[in-house]
């Protein structure tokens, strides 16, 4: 999010001196604030009373916080941190409907003459590491460099802002149902709970090179019958390929790149090289980590 001038950050405070929110209430409040474009931090039970102002990085000089909570004692309308100059506005939500919390923050922002927040980008992937096997197929398949490998050799989401809205293609080809898009309409892509039988049926590695190279359409036809018994309609490689091509076409329009140039990128060979390079980096990172642990005996 970007905005000119001082920034406004929201803290949902549930630490000492306050009552906690119910789970559904908390979700409603945070979701509403994110949809309005506000940056949100949560301070949970056990935190010290001053954690709201100390823990939230509002910190550009002249910035402001709105601290929302169900406070057990009266709080001032606002206070200023002498060290940073950050102004904290306190608002008690006791008895306030959760869906109106964004309106409370809007009122504070308007009274303080602060700029409107940037729009929150709602489309992003989440990796379920309890399922991910680090196969790197999403890294190979994604056109927009959303994924990368950490220094520890683990797949991660590195450039989530590169992800294209309404394109869950990488989730469709993930062999372990490990990539989730919280804003997607249907499960299991949106994170809905799935059974062990669902995971077993869908745990089939997609041959990326066969999907993108050679006779693509014949490969899709050959897989169609086999896929019927293993994939739900939301995990469909033909749809994944169409979504990928749709994003490629939009990218070409935005950048005014000739279609024949985009059609040649990336080739199946380039995808294979990229996947192999990612696997090599992961292996090197793991080996380096192991060598560093050996001299001292224990990691």
N, C-alpha and C positions, 0 to 999 in steps of 0.2 A: 504494500500500500504506500502511496506517496501523496503528500499534500504539502502545500507551501505553508510556512509559518509554524507556530507551535503545534505539537501533536497532542491528541487526547487519547488516553489509554484507560481501559475499564478494568477494575479489579473486583471480582466476586469474592467477598471476604466471608469465610466461615471459621475463622480462628477464635482465639480466646476473646471472651466478651460478646459472643454472638451465638445465635442458634443456626444449626445447619439446615440446608434446604433438602427437601425430598429429591430423589434421583430424577424423577420426571420433571420437577420444577426447575432443577438445575439445568437439565438438558434444554428445556424450553427457553430459559433465559439466555444461556450461552449461544444457542443456535440463532435466536433472534438478533443478538448483538453482532454476531459474525455476519449474518445476512445484511445488516446495515453497514458493514464495512469496518466495524470497530475492532481494534486489537484487544484481546481479553486475556487476563491472567486469573488463576484461581488460587486462593489461599485457603487451605483446608484445616480441619481441626488439629490442634496441637501446635500451631504456629503462634509466635508471640504477638501481642496486641499491635505492635508497630510494624508487623511484616507486610501489611498492605502497602505502605509507602516505601519500605526498604526493598521489598522483593520484586516489585514490578519495574521493569526497565522503561520508565516513561521519559528518560532522563535528559532529553535535550533541554537546554536552559529555557525556562519560560514554558515548558510543557505542563500538562495537567493530567491529573488522575480523577476518575470518578470511582469512588469506593462504594459498592453496593453490598448491603448485608441486612441481617435481622439482628440489630444491635440490642443488647440487654440493658444498656444505659444510654442516656441522651448523648448525642455526638454533635460537635460544631458543624455548621454548614460547610465550612472550609478551613483549611490550615495550610501553612506554608512551611516547607522544609528549608531551614536556613542554609543548609549545606549546598543544595542543588537549585533552590528557587522554584522547585516543582510545587504547584498548588494542588492540594488534594480536596476534592469536593465529596462530602459524605452524604449518602442518601439511604434512608431506612426503607427496606422493602417489606417490612412486617405489615401484613394486610393488603399488600399490593399484588395484583394479578401478575403472574410471571410474564405473560405476553405483552404487558405494558412497560416492562423494564427498558426496552430500547427507547420508548418515548421519554422516560425519565432522563436518560442520558442525553437524548436530543435536546431536551429543555436546558440542561446544564451547558451543553456545547453552545447553544444559541445565546444564552445569557452571557457567556464568557467570550462571545464573538470569535470562536475558533472555527477553522475551516471544516467543511464536511469531510468525513473520512473517505479514502479510496474504496472502491467496491471490493469486497472479499471475493477471491477467486474460488468458486465452490467445487471445481473439478480437479481432483488429484488422486493418485493411487496410494494405497496403504499396503505394505507387505506384512502378511501374517507369518512371522518367523517360526511359529510352531508347525507350519506346513511346508515352508520354503526349503527346497533341497539345494539351493545355490546352483541350479543348472544353467543359469544365464540366458535362458531362451527369451525372456522379456527384453533383456539388454540387446539381444541380436535383432529382435523383431521391431522394436520401437524406432520410429523415424526421427524422433525429436530429442534424443540424448537425455531422456528423463532419468534413466538408470545409470549407475556406475558401480565400481567395486571399491570398498573401503580399504584402508591400509591393512586391515586384518583379513582381507580376502573375502569379505562378505558382501553380497549384493545389497544395494541400498538405493533409495529414491534420492537423487542428488539435485535435480533441476525440475522440481514439481511444477514450476510456473511455465515450463515448456509444454506441459501436457495439454492436449487439445480437448476442449469440452465435448462431451458426448462420444468420445472415442475410448471404449473399453477393450480395444483389440488385444492388448497384451494380456488382459485377464482371460480372454477366451482361449488363448493358446497356452496359458500356464498349465502344465501337466498336473499340478498339485492343488489347484484352486487356491493359490496362496496370494493372489493379487486382488485387492478389494477396491471398489470405488463407492464411497459412502453415499454419493449423490445419485447413483444409478437407480433405476426404477425397480429392477427385479433381482431376486436371489438366484444363485448364490453370490453373484458379482457384487451386490450391495452389502455383503457381510452377513446375510441371514445365516442362522445356524444350519448346518448340514450334517447328515448322519454319516457314520463310518462307511456305510454301503455306498453313499453318494461319492465319497472320496475315492473309494476303491474303483467304482465304475469310471470315474473321470481321470484317474491317475494314469494317463497314457501320454507319453511324450510326443509332441507334434514335430514332424520332420520339417523344419523351417526351409531347408534347401529344396525339398520336394514341393513345398507350398509356393515358393517364390521363383523357382527355376524350372526349366524344361516345360512340359505341357501342363500348365497350371490347371486348366479346366479339366483335363483328363484326371489329374491327381485328385481334384475335388470330387469328380464323379465317382472315382474308385473308392474314396473314403466315405461317401455318402451313406451307403448301406451299412457299413461297419459302424459308423458313428451313431446310427439311430438307437442302438441298444446301450450306448455308453454316455452320450452327451444329452443334457437338457437343451431346450431350444436356445437358452441364453449362453451356452458354451458351444459355439458353432464356428468352425474355422473359415467357412465361406463368408460369414458375416464379418469376421475379423479382417479378412483380406479386403472386403468392400470398404470397411471403415478406414482401413489404412490407405486405400487408393483415394477415398474421398478427402482425407486430410491432405494427401499429396496434391490433389487438384486445387484445394483451397490455398495451399502454400504457394503454388505456382501463380495463382491469381494475385495474391498479395505482393509477391516479389517480382511479378511480370517476367517470369522465367518461361522460356519456350517449353511446350509440353513434351517435345522429344527429349529435352535435357532431363526433365524430371522423371520421365519414363525409364531412363537409363540408370537412375539412382534409387536405392542402392542395388547393385547386382547381387545375384546369389553368391558369387565368389567373394564379393566384398563383405557380405553378411557373415560368411563362414570365417573369413580372416578376422573380422571384428570379434566374433565369438571365441575363436582360438586365442586371440590376444588377451581377451578378458580372462579366459581360463588360465592362461600363462601368468598373468599378473596375480591372480588369486593364489595360484600355486606358489609363486615366488614369495608372496607375503606370508603365507602359512609356513613355508620352509624357513624364512628369516625369523619368524616368531619362534619356531622350534629351536633354531640355533642359538637365539638369544637366551632361551630358557635353560639350555643344557649346562653352560659353565657354572651357574649358581646352584644347580641341582634341582630346585623346584621352580616352576613357573611363577 
